[in-house]
Every structure is written in C-alpha cells, then in structure tokens.
Amino acid sequence: MKGVHILLAIALLALASSLASASDPSPLQDFCVAINDTKNGVFVNGKFCKDPKKVKPNDFFFEGLNKPGDTSNSLGSKVTAVNVQQILGLNTLGISLARIDFAPKGLNAPHTHPRATEILVVEEGTLYVGFVTSNTDNRLFTKVLNKGDVFVFPIGLIHFQLNVGYGNAVAFAALSSQNPGVITIADAVFGSNPPISPEVLTKAFQVDKNVVNYLQKQFGSDNN
C-alpha cells in the first residue's frame, strides 16, 4: 500500500511539473530547423526538423525589421512578426520577436497570446499600455511608456498598446514561444467564422441585438 502512495505522489508531481511549464518545451538538441518536407524530417515540437547537415546560416536569419510597417488601416498600427514561420531555426527554441508600428493615435487592439509572455520595449514615441487580470478580479494594470521603457504582459492575459504621442511610435516585443499565437478579442467575438449566435452575444454583453448585428458587420469576414 505504501508503494502505491509513493507512485501516486510521483505521478502528481510529474503532472504538476507539466502544468507549471510557462513556455515551449526545452529542446534536447542544439537546434531543430523546421522543414516543410515531411518525408525527410523528424517531428519535434510542432515542426519537422531539417537534417542538421543541410542547415544553413539563413535558417537563423531574417532581415527587414528596420523597415516601418504600413499603418494605413482602421487601427493605425502594424505588427511585423518574426516567429518560426519567418525564421525556421526558431523551431524548438521557445522565443520569437515582433515589431509594432503605430501611427498617431494608433492602437494595437486588446488581444492575448495563448502560448507566451511578452516583454515590450519602446523604441520611439509614447505608448499607453496595459493588461487585465483573469476573473474574478479583472484588475487593470496600465503604464505610460516613453522611449527606452520596458513593460511585461503575462502569458494569456488581455493586453493592448495605444500611441498617445503626437507622432509615430515604434516598439519591439520578445515573446516566450516560437509560435505565441494571437487572439484579437473583437475579431474573435464579433468576427468569428461562422458568426456566434446574436442570442449568445446579446446576453453576454447585455446589449440590444441591433448593436450585436452592427458589430458583427464591422468585424465580419467581409471587413477583415
């Protein structure tokens, strides 16, 4: 009976350790450059690995983050992601990068990264940033950031950045996943495909059905 208790304790500890992991699993090799040809690869951490003998310096390289993103859209912002899709050598390494450009009053709308914590540094301009904690507190943490300031957005929490300066703004963000994912709240709720039933949304947001219909037209697939 004692042996069963010991095995149960070990199993619970192993489960707790797996649940406590806050980023991608640690690699068991120097690198695992992703490859789309599944016939000649080994499957590790979501991507097939290129034969190490065929790996080139360009597998770890990306150019262009010095170029401003196009902010001529309704939000006045542009995110340029550099994750495992752009740098295949990031596969299994648990990290990625993004550049965010803002026009005056531009907004990186409330969103979450389901697989990553984000740390952001302002390169130019002034940003009002914040995140909201989980239910039931829903506590808002905000800060106004200037050039050189740094702010952290914990994994999975809704967060945003708004340009409150008079000119353009630029920020760079590092994320603790090769593929952090992004869920923009308004797009997901009001622009899902197929649409969420208005009955659900009118009750959830306690608004008139006409408001829901209007928002679904704004964020629907025809407008994305």
Disulfide bonds with the S-S distance in Angstrom:
Cys32-Cys49 1.56
